[in-house]
């Protein structure tokens, strides 16, 4: 790509990621009260997310390699249009349950199946987007490029709860319908406006496979899975925590938790803009700074019982994840060669879904026993994780060259 095309491609890519981040957080803002609306337990709501997350875990590496062969843009479009169709089906099942066409158990099964189908295609978007950013950055700008990817998602995450909370006054499903339309429009824009990059796997050569245990990226895989598991525990249980602790209705929960998610996303965006983009800090150094912040956030969540400290903990969580997220992706990307960017984007991108497979099930199961237990559990996991990040030595830049 030419020097003129790269900034343009970057702007289009980041704008699309804003829309995707908005769509994802709209769902999380309303899912807990929606589940209770149709009689689902906390564990059933968590199981829906876990089922879709394990699907993403299994399919993201495949989509990452396919983006090497088919092209980043084509795979991104598959993910976006699949996201739209899957969201429409998912919302339709919820609507059927809310008007009495489906009983609770059939609704739970239908929601799980539809969400799994949705996830299998939607999962194409992020590895292709991440690999696209890797393709248009070099070693010196890779961390900042991945930070920009995270910042775009977080900006969408700021807008998502605002949209969800505002539209929830009409119905809890309205934000989901709006998100489906937005991603459809975004997919059309990407189809016409995002420049296509040269395919990375030429002449029919299969793109390289990468193992999760590859010694170059293994430390990042360990950190990524556990880090995202803790984040998933919070994201899946904090809506219940707000509702039960503050005695809120379903719509009030969507709006309050939406505000908390907005604050968390804003702090994440601030961390990426003020620190990741401004300073040249090694990826694992950022992780070592982020872990103590995340540990403090979980401790506050475990013991707080009023609105202000819960919101403060969400803000601290966002700031910590704002440092850790781009550091994790950039570190994995810098550890491998140019030809392996699609493969590493798929493998590293699967850490989040694996964390979101474990986290919601563990978090909701523990929440049903005692509301404080999910955060105490995560606190216990993160302390040795901090020690691991302080002690581990990582391999950087093996076989990586500039673009």
N, C-alpha and C positions, 0 to 999 in steps of 0.2 A: 504494500500500500504506500502511497505517496505521503509526504509530510503534511499535505493539506487534508488528505482523506482521514488520517488517523484522529485528529481532534474531532472531526465531524462524526466519525464512527463511534468514538468514545461518548459523545453527547447523546447519540441515539440509543446506544447500549444502556447507558445509565438511566435515561428517561424510562426505558422499558422496565428496568429493575425497580424503579420507584413504583410503577403500577403493580408489579408482581408483589412487592413488599406490602403494598396497601391491601391487595386481595387476600394475602395470607393472614394478616393481622385482623382484618374484618371478621374472618371466621372465628379466630380464637377469642375475640371480644364477646361473641354472642353464643358460642357453642355450649358453654356450661349452663346458662339459663335456658337455652333451647332444649337441651337434654332433659332438664328437670321439668320443662313444660309438657313433655310427652311421657314423663314417668320413668326416664332412665336413671339408674343409679350413677354415682360418681365413678365407680369402677367401669361401668358400661361405656360411659363417655370416654374414659381413658383408653378402653380397649379399642374403640373406633380409631382413635389417633394412633395407637400402637400398631394396629393392623395396617394402616396406610403407611406408617413410617417404616415398617419392615419391608413393605413393598418398594418404597423408595430406596431403601438400603440395597436391595437386590438388583434394582434396575438402573440406578445412577451410574455405576461403573460401565454398564453396557452402553448407555447413552453417551458417556464420555468418550468411549472408543469409537462409537459410530460418528461422533462429531469430527473425529480425525478423518474418517473415510467419506462421509456424506457432506461435510461442511458444517461449520458452527451455526450459520444462519438457518439452514434447513432444519436442524435438530431443535433450535430454539422455537421455530414456528410450530413444529409438532407439539412441543410442550405447551405453548400458549393456547393453541386451538383445542388441544386435549384438556387443558385446564378449564376452558370455557364450557365445553360440553359436559365434563365431569361435574362441574359446579352446578349446572342446571339440573342434572339428574339428582344430585345429592340434595339440593334444595327442594326438588319436587317430592322426594321421599319424605322429608320433614313436613312439608305441607300436607301430604296425605295423612300422616300421623296426627297432625294438629287438628284436622277436620274430622277425624274419626274413621277414616278409611282403613287404617292399619292399627292393629293393637300394638302394645309396647314391644313384645318379643319379636313379631314379624318386622316391626319398624327397625329394631336394633340390628337384625340380620340384614335387612335391605340397606340400611345406612352403612354397615360395615362393608358389604359387597360393593356398593356403589363407590365408596371412598377408596377401596383398594383398586378398583378399575381406574378411577380418576388419578390416583397416585402413580400408577404404572406408566401413564403417558405424561402427566404433568412434570414428572421427575426429569424429563429431558432438558428443561429450561436452564437450570442452574449450572450443571457441568459444562454445557455448551457456552453459556455466558461467561463463566469463569475462565474457560480455555480461550475464549475470544479476547478477553482482557489480557491474558498471558501472551497471546500472539501479538498484541499491539504495544507491549511494554518490553523493556529490556531488564537486565539484572539490576541496574541502578534504580529503576522506577517501579519494580515489581511489587514491593510492599505497599507503596503508595497507590498503585493501580488496584490491588486487592482491597486496600482501605477504601478506595472510591466505590468499589462494588458493594462493600458492606455499608458505606454511608448512603448509597442510593437505596438499598433495601431498608435501612433504618429511617430514611426520610419518608419512604412509603409507609413504614410502620408507625410514624408519627401521624400521618394523614389517615391511616386505616381506622384506628379507634375513634378518631373524630368523626369520620364518615359513619362508622358503625353506631356510635352513640347518638349521633344526630338523626340517623334514619330509623333507629330502633323505636322511635316514638310512633312510627306508622305500624311497624310489626317487626319482630325479631328476625324475620326472614328477608326483609327489604334490603339490608346491607349486603347480603349474599347475592341476591339478584343483581344489584348494582355492580358488585365486583365482577360478576361474570360478563356483563356488558363492557365494562372497562377493559378487561383483559382481551376481549374480542377486538375492540378498537385498537388496542396496543399491538396486537398481533398483525393487524392490517397495516399499521404504520411501519412496523419492523419489516414486513414483507416488501414494502416499496422504498423505504428510506435507509435501511441498514446495509452498508456495503458488504458484499460477500468476500470472504478471505480465500486465498488459495488453499486447497485441501492439503492437509498435512501428510496424509498417506497417499503416495503417488504410485502410478503404475500398477495398481491392484495389490500392492503390498499390504498385508494385514497390519493394522495399527498394533503397537506393542501392548501386551498385557502387563499388568502390574499387580503384585501381591500386596495385601495389607501388611504382610510381615517383611516387605522389602526394607533392608536395614537403613536405607537412606531416609525413609519417611516413617519408620515404625514409632519413634518418639512422638511425632505429631499425631499419629493415629491413636495412640494411647490417650494423649491429652485431649484430642478432639472428641472421642466417644464419651469419656467421663465428663468433660466440660459441658457438652450438649445434653447429656443425661440430666445433670443438675439443672440446667436451664429449662429443660422440658418438665421436670418435676414442678418448678415454680409456675411455668406458663399454664400448666394443666390444672393446678390446684388453687392458685391464688384467687381466681374468680369465686370459687366456693368459699375461700377464706374471707374475702371481703363480704360476701353475701351473709355468711353465718355470723361473723364477728360484729358486723354493723347492722344486722337485721334488715337487709335490703330486699326489695322485690326483684323480679327477673329483669325488668327494664332498668331499674336503678342499678342493678349489678352490672349490666352491660355498659352503662354510662360511667360508673365509677371505675370498674376495671379497665374500661377503655381509656379513661384519663390516666390511670396508672401505667398502662402500656405506652401511651403517648409520652409520658414523662421519661420512662425507661428508654424509649427509642430516641428521644431528644438528647438524653445524656450520652447514649451510644454514639450518636451523630457528632456530638460535641467532642467526645474523646477522639474520634477519628479525624475530625477537622483540626482540632487544636494540638494533637500530639502525633498521631500516625502520619498525617500529611505534612506537618511542619518540621518534624525531626527524623533524622536517619537512624532509627533504632532497630537493632537486630530482632527478628521475629521472636526468638525464645526469651529475649530480655523483656519484651512486651508481655509475654505470658507470665513471667516471674513477677511483674508489677501487678498484673491483673488478678492473680489468684488470691492475694490477701484481701482485696476489695470484695471479691465474690464471697469469700468466707465470712466477712463481716456482714454482708447483705443477708446471707442465710441465717446467721445468728439472730439478727433483728427480726426476720420473718418468723422465727420459731417462738419468740417471746413477746412480740408486740401484740397489743389487743385494741389499738385505736388507729384512726385513719392516718394521722400524720407520720408516725414511724413506719407504717406499712408502705406509704408512698415514698418515704425516704429510702427504704430498703430497695424498692423497685428502681429508684433513680441510681442507687449505688450499683445494683445489678447491671443496669444498662451501661453505665460507664465502664465497668469491668469487662463486659462482653464486647464493648466497642474497641477495647484494646486487644482482647484475646482473639476475636473472630478473624480480622485481617491478618494477624500475626500467624495464626494457625494455617490459613490458606497460602499466604506468601511463603512461609517456611517450607511447606511441602512442595510448592511450585519451584522454588529456588534449588531444591535438593536434587532435581532430576534434569534431564536434557530437554532441549526444545521439542524434539520429536515425541516426547512422552507427556506433553502438557495436557492433551485430552485424557490420557489414561490417568494421570495423577489428579486431574480435576474430578474425574469420576470417583476414584478411590477416596480422595479426601472429602469429596462432597457426600460420600456415603456415611461419614462419621456422624453428621447431624441426624440423619434418619435413624441410625442405630441408637443414638442417644435418645431420640424421640420414640423409639420402640420400647426401650426399657423404662424411661422416665415416667411416662403417663401411667403405666401399669403399677409401678412401684409407688409412685406418688399418690394415686387415688386409693390404692389398697391401704396404704398407711394412713391416709387422711380419714378413712372410714373408721379406723381404730382410734386415732387421736389426731386432731387437727395440727398439732405441732410436730408430729413425727416425720412428715416428708422433709421438712427443713433441717431437722436434726440429723436425719439420714444423709442428706446432701452435705451437710457440714462435716460429718465424719468422713465422707468420701474425699472431700476437697483438701483436707489437711495433709494426707499422704500424697495427694496429687501435687500440692505445693512443694513438698519435699522432693518429689520426683523431678519437677521442673528445675529445682535448684541444683540437683546432683547430676542430671543426665548430660551427656555430651552429644551433640548433634552433628550430622554430616551436612555440609552446605556446598552448593554449587557444583556438585559432581557432574561433569559432562555438560554443564549449561553454558551456552554461548549467547552473545547478544543477537538481537533480531536485525 
